[in-house]
Amino acid sequence: MDKGTLVEIRLQGERRLAVVDRPDGKKDWIVIDSGGQAHKIRPQRVEYQVRGGLYKSSEICGFVQQAQPYIDPDSLEVAWELLVEDGQAVTPDDLAQLLFSQKTPVVCYAAHSLLAEDKIYFKRKGEGYEPRSTTQVEEIKHQLEVEQQRLHEKEGFLKRVKQALAQEKVEWMESDRTRFEALERFVLQPEQKSNTVQDILATIGRSQSPEATFELLVEIGWWSPHENLFLRRSSYPVHFPKKVLEVAHKCLQSPPPDPHNRLDLTHLKIYTIDDESTEEIDDGLSVEYLENGQVRLWIHIADPSRLVSPNDSLDLEARKRSTSLYLPTGMIPMFPSELATGPMSLVQGQLCPAVSFGVILDETGGVQSYQIQVTQVKPTYRLTYHDVDEMLLMDIKAEREIKVLDKSAKLRHQWRKSQGAINIQMPEPLIKVKNNDEITVEILEVSPSRQLVAEMMILAGEVGGRYCQTHNIPVPFRGQPQPELPSDEELLQLPAGPVRSCALRRCMPRSEMGVTPSRHTSLGLDTYTQVTSPIRRYTDLLAHFQIKAHLRGDQLPFTKEQMQEILYSVTSSAQEASSVERQTNRYWSLEFLRRHENEVWQALLLRWLREEENLGLILLEELGLELPHRFERPVSLGDRMSLQVKNADPHRDEVRFREMLNREVSSTAS
């Protein structure tokens, strides 16, 4: 190359014109750009050489200005349309002649610039450029449009985020959802930080941390300050698929034919007893007076399998959920609410399908005889536990059945105790959150009405288990291995009440589920299966499917092997749901304590977690909450103390207390 030759090179990816100044050694050249800057290059780095004259570096800007009017990308599309059919490659000089009918250095350089910057119509091939096929051009244009759309959506999203942060009203677009989902994933699973998340956080100047991302989602109103991250991390579906809702609606409009000839028990007085807030009413109780002076207890259980068939879409959705989810903020049902609280429930005053367990007890409380019937019932009264407690206290003669049920429940309790049942009573907190903000924590009272209902449900479970064992029906039998309990001497050394109950509770093994009967130690039963909550517990529904098929004389829906396989997945899902409930309750209990930092709570040391570190488990007696606490003085099991919250952070799952001195407690009380 001669001195003064005008060439194009690339510096850090940018095209730049420069004038050759001199050789540098055997292989390199020194070139000078328009700013007078010298660059050392190899000849191979020259991408284009302007022919037809020699130049000075001071003339480069003028040369570029002369070429600029010819650099119109639209003209390249015209050239492509003329050349695509022949498919012949062109050089910048050829393109200059085709487009501008001349080959001056300026025009040829303009043609080179068009080809060098083009990403659509031509591709480099040797010294020339080959036109792409029509299909390739259409695909590239489509990709560019998509990319442009993405850029537009990203800019719009960032604009809306900034508006939301400025407390302006924002209407989020459907295209924003994928970016929100990426941010959500990062909060829930920090290891999944995508480029999208990094870009968003960097653009709006936020820290690249899950905590900062959570705060951002709250600030812009996408999440609430108390978003349930435990639920979001779980696989439990919050919403029902559209297909399932359509099937539910169809069931409401035209229920499937009923294969059962139901026993009419509408003449019986039926009590449903639940909390006032309960919407899924799945059990009712009756007393039938027999001619020989005996009474038959009836436990009527709602029959959702009247509307659900094994392996249909409703059944598979319920199987996936495994249970209704009960959270302080509200319940997420196993079946769509319109079914669960409607035709599946035992609704007062309405004709309802049921599976009814009729039982005659002997004088000790054991089962003398039983029957299981597919029935039609008409619940008479919907009562709360408080209603029944009052009725028992006032001994209302007009409702003598309530007294009979209570007496039978007490008899059953004594019988189970004689069979080795282990009854452990610990305070149980009931945490409720109204409007995702107002928190109440109270202790669930162990009342006669709750014990009455519990005993009747256990009785139905024993009868269901006996029937299935007798007829070799595989259902989800529940059992519990025999625990190794402390000796009487050891227990007597512990303070009576919660401390002693806590020691017993620690020894109790987990209950187990399988397709063959086994003893349930804490219930004192040799065979037991849960059958009383088929609307909200999937294993109960499985038992209903099997029992009803056997009563009809049909082939069982599930073999022993199939039942076992289903139980594996359902047990796993139920454990996950239980974990979500436990963690959510824990979160709201800590949030409650955070809001009541000035309160003084009476606490009891239940047991040591790590005695050598003075770390124990305490019970806040007014609330029924069990929490860890590290003591700064010697204490013994059963000791009581006054505590005040030092720090509570529900997001970090942390709580610390400080022990109050007597004079501080007196000062606080006054």
GISUL-V478081 format. One line per field, one symbol per residue. ss: DSSP state (h for helix, s for strand, l for the rest). phi: phi as a letter, one per 40 degrees, with the letter a starting at -180 (. if undefined). Layout:
ss: ???
phi: ???
//
This chain:
ss: lllllssssssllssssssssssslllssssssllllssssshhhllsssllllllhhhhhhhhhhhhllllhhhhhhhhhhhllllllslhhhhhhhhhllllhhhhhhhhhhhhhllllssssllssssllhhhhhhhhhhhhhhhhhhhhhhhhhhhhhhhhllllllllhhhhhhhhhhhhhhhllllllhhhhhhhhhllllllhhhhhhhhhhlllllllllhhhhhllllllllhhhhhhhhhhhhlllllllllssllllllssssllllllllssssssslllllsssssssslhhhllllllhhhhhhhhhlslsssllsssllllhhhhllllllllllssssssssssslllllssssssssssssllsssshhhhhhhhhhllhhhhhhhhhhhhhhhhhhhhhhlllllllllssssssslllssssssslllhhhhhhhhhhhhhhhhhhhhhhhllllllsssslllllllhhhhhlllllhhhhhhhhhhlllsssslllllsllllslllslllllllshhhhhhhhhhhhhhhlllllllhhhhhhhhhhhhhhhhhhhhhhhhhhhhhhhhhhhhllllssssssssssshhhlssssssllllsssssslllllllllssssssssssllllssssssllhhhhhhhhl
phi: .ccgccbbbbbfgbcacabcbacbgcbcbbbbcccgccbcbcdccccabcchibbbcccccccccccdcccbdcccccccccbcccgccbcdcccccccbfabcdccccccccdccccbbcbbcagcbbbcccdccccccccccccccccccccccccccccccccgccbbcccccdcccccccdcccbdcccccdcdccccccgbccbccccdccccdcgcbcdbdcccccccccccbccdcccccccccccadccccbccccbccccbbbbaccccbccbaabbbbccccgcbbcbbcbdbcccbbbdgccccccccccgacbbbdcibbccbddccccbcccccdgbcbcabbbcbbcccchcccaaabbcbbbbdcbbbcdcdcccccccfcccbccccccccccccccccccccgcbbbbbdbcbbbbbffacbbbbccccbdcccdcdccccccccccccccccbfccbccbaacccccccdcccccccchdcccccccccccccbbacbcacbcccgbcaaacbcbccbaccccdccdcccccccgccccbcdcccccccdccccccccccccccccccdccccccdcbcccbbcbbccaccaccbgbbbbbcccbgcbacaccbacbbdgcbabbbccabbcccfbabbbcccdcccccccc
//
